[in-house]
């Protein structure tokens, strides 16, 4: 019987699971398929698996967790003369590279993760197995592949819908009312560097069972986080800005929600010139809308364990603007991560 580092190998037909790890400033999350028998996650460590690659998602400008050049089962055994070789996405040996922390026990951390650092990180572990009775040495080589992707939080905006009753659809005061409403809302949230965009309205005649024919304005607008001054605030942030803009636009949306909650009082005091227009009670609704920065997109199929993340566009795809999905390139294909054009 072999000892001192020997272990049974999984049969070729073993069910393969997919492990995914999400890393954001100080936290690690993994979601594994049901057939995955062991947890691949330790304390800020991600273990490999000889049966399949392990997906790891690292928020831009943060450090990755330690990628461990062995699986969890092997880490519990004694390993004789281990030797580790890490190869990065560019095909080069990572030993001695200034942007990595490579420990003597084969753990790799990629520091200050950038878009260009995305890709396959492959480790080869060689170690000896010594036959207990004959002391015969056998060298075992095992490979572990980690697919590491940069991601960003989605930029949030909020789509707002609200209704108002009016005397007639063909009234000039309807348009003036919506203009005044936009000005008041913008003044309410301008200190948060947010503003109202894509404002529109339509008027409809509505027959009701009890009140006969009525007219209502259907008003829609977007609470946008990129108002005047947002870039100046972002320049004060050392690395990335979406956390700040998302917090501000959430505060702006909450203020607008409070505004409509108190609208009966507001209409009485602010809209005294157009008293015929009234807020339709409980008509306010707000829906979050996500967008991704250029070079990033969402893909619920490819990155199902990081479905809410804006993951870097992979080779062969690109995103030129603040869209949600990466587009597929026509020939010639983009060969880099985070492409904004082909």
N, C-alpha and C positions, 0 to 999 in steps of 0.2 A: 504493500500500500504506500502510495506517495504521501509525503508529509512536508511540513515547513513551507507552505505556500501553494500546495496543490488544491484544486477544487473542481467539481464537476462542471462541464460546460452545457449550456442550454441546447436542446436539440434544434436542428434547422427549422423544424416545423412549428416551433413555439409561437404562440400568439404574440404579436408585437403591439405594444401600446405607444402612445405619443405623449411625451412629457413636455410641459411648457412652463417656463418660469418667467414671472414678470418682476422686474426690479425697478423701484422708484425710491429715490432719496431715503434710504434707511429701511425699506421693507422689501420682502421677497414673497411672492405668491406662486404657488404651483397648482395646476389643475391636471389631473391624470385620468386617462380613460379607465374604465372599470377593470379591464384585464391586467392593468399594471399592478403587479403583486407587491412591490416595495416602494416606499416613498424615496424619491431621489433627492430630497431636500434636507440639508442639515442647517445648522446655524450659519446663515450667510454663505452656504456652500451648496453647490449643485453637483451631484454625482453623475457620471457618465453611464452609458449602457451599451454593451457590445452588440446588442441586437438591433438597435436603431439610434438615430440621431436624437439629441435632446434640444428642443427649442428654448432659447433664453431671450427675454425682452428686457432691454436696459434703457432707462430714460436718458435722453441726451444730456451730456455734461456730468452725469453721475458715474460712480464706479460700479463695475459689474460685481456680482458675487464671486467668490472663488469657484472656478471650474475645477473639479477634482478629477484627476486622471485615473479613475478606477470607479467601479460601481460600489454600491453600499455594502453588498455581501463581501466583496474582496477587502474592503476597508476594515473588516472585522477580523481578518486573518493576518498571520505573520508573513511578510513578504521578504524574500531573500534577494539581495543585490538588485533592488529596483533601479531602473534607469528610465527617465522620462524625456520625451522629445515633443515639444509643442510647435506646431506649424500654424501660422496665421493665414488670413484670407488671401494675402498676396503670395502665398507659397514659401515664405521665408521663415527661418528658425526664429522663434520669439525670444530665445535666450539673449539677455543683454540689451533688449529694446527698452528705451527709457519710459515708454508709456504702459509697461506691464509690471506687475509684481508677481514674480515667479519664485515659489518657495522650493526648498530642497526636497519636500515631500510631494512635489508634482502638482501643486495647486496654482492656478493661474487667475489673476485679477487684472482686468483691463481698466485702466484709470482714465477718468475724464472722457467718457465714451463719446465719440463723434460718429457722424453718419458714415464716414469713410471706413470706420472700423467694423462695420457690419459684415457678416459673412461666416464662412465655415472655419471653426477652430478645431484642429485635429490633434489629438495626443496619442502617441504610441508609448505603451508601457511594456518594457521587457523586464522579466525577472526569472529567477531560477526555481526549479522544483527538484528537490533531492530525494531520491528513492531511499526509504528508511533502511532497508536491509543491505543493499549493495552500495549505497552512497553515490549512485550514479546521478549526474547532473543533467537536467533537461532545461533548455531555455524556452520560455513561453513569451510570445509577443501578442499583445491585445491592443486594439485601436478603439478610440472613443471620439465621437464626432459631436460637436456642439454647434448648432446654428444660432448665432447671436445677432439680434436685430435691434437697431436703435428705434426708439419710439418717442412720441410726444403726446401730451394730453391734447384732446380735441379742443379747438376754440369754440366756445359756446356763444350763441345768440338766442334770442327768444322771440318767437312769432306770437303776436298778440291779436286777438279778435274781440270786437266789442260792438254792441248795437245801440242805436239811439232812435227814439221815435221822433217824427217830424210831421209838420202839417201837410206838406206836399213834396213830391220828388223834384219838381221843377222850380226850386227856390234857390236863389243866389246865396241865401244865408247858410245853406247846407255846406257849400264849399268853404265859406268864411269860417264856419264853425270848426271844420276839420283842421283848417290852417291854424286857428287859435288853439285848438287842442294840442297840435304838434308843438307849438311854441311853448306852451305851459309844460308839457312833458319833457321837452328838451332842457328847459331851465331847471326842472326838477332833478335831472340826472347828469347835467353837464359837469358838475364837480367830480364825478366819477369817471370822466373822460369817455362817457358813452353818449350815444345819440340815436335819434329815431330815423330810420331809413325805410325805403320801400313802402311809404304810406300811400294808401289808396282807400276809396270808398265807393259803394254802389248803393243806390236807393231802390227799394222794392215796395210794391203795394201788396199788402197781406190781408186776406179776409179771415177774420176770426169768428168763431161761433157766437161769442157774447157781445163783442164790440163792433162788429161789422168791418168795414174796410179801414185799414190803417196803413201808415207809411213808415218804413224803417230804414235807417242808414246802417249798412254793414261796413264797419271800419276795420282795416287791417294795417298793421305796421310791424317793423322788426326793431327790436332793441339790440343795437349793434355796439360791441365793446370798443370799436376803433374810432372813437370820437376825437375831437381836437385835443392834442396834448398827450395822447397815449404813448407815442414813440419816445417823447422826452422822459416819461416815467420809466419806460422799459430800459432806457440807456443807463438808468441807475441800478438796474438788476445785473449782477455779475454774469449770469449765464443765460437763462431763458425767461420768457415773459408770460407764457400762457397762464401760469398759475395766478399771476397778478391780474391779468385782464379778465380771467374767468371769475375771480372773486369779485371784481368791480362790477361786471355785468350782472352777476347774480344779485348784488346789492341794488343795482339799478332796477332790475326786474321786480324785486321785492318792494321798492319804493313805488313803482307804477301800480303794482297790485294794491298797495295801501291807498293810492290815489283814487282808484276806481271804487274801492270799498267805501271811501268817504265822499263819493262824487255828488250825492244829493246836496251836501253843504257847499261843495266847490261850484256846482252849477248856479246855485243861488247867488254866490258872491262874485264869481269870475265871468259868468256868461249872462249877466243881467240884460244885455242887449238883444239876446236871442232866446227868450224864455220858452219859445214854442218847441225847442229841442230838449228832449229829456232822455236820460240814461235808462235803458231797459234793464231792469233789475236782474241780477245773476247772469247777465249775458257775457261777462268778462271771462275769457279763457286765454291761457298762455302755454305754448309748447316749446320745449328746448329744441334748437336746431344746431347741429354740429357741423364744423368744417375743419379741414386739415391744412396745414401749411404746405406750400409747394415742395414737392419731393416726398410727400408722405400721403398715406391714404388708409382707409379701412378695408379689410377683407375678411368677412365672417367665415369664409371657407378655409382659406390658407392659414389665417391667424385666429382660429376660433377661440383659443384660450386667452387672447388679448383683443377680443372683439370690439371693445370700447376704445382701444388705443388707435392713434394715428401712427401706423408702422411705416418705416422707411420703404419706399417703392423698391422692389427687387429688380435685378437685371432683366431687361426686356420690357420694363414698364416705366412710366413717368407720370408726373403730375405737375402741370404748368401753373396752376393757380390754387386758390383756396377751395378745392373740391373735396369730396369725401372719398372718392375712389381713384386708384391709380389707373391710368390708361395703358393699354397694350401698344407697344411700339410696332410700327411697320418697319420694313427693312430700310436702312441698317438698324439693328437692334441695339439698344443701350446696354452696355456691359458693366455698368456701375450701379451701386446702390444710391438712392436718393436723387435720381435723375429728374430734372425739371423740363427736359426736352429730349428728343431722340436724336 
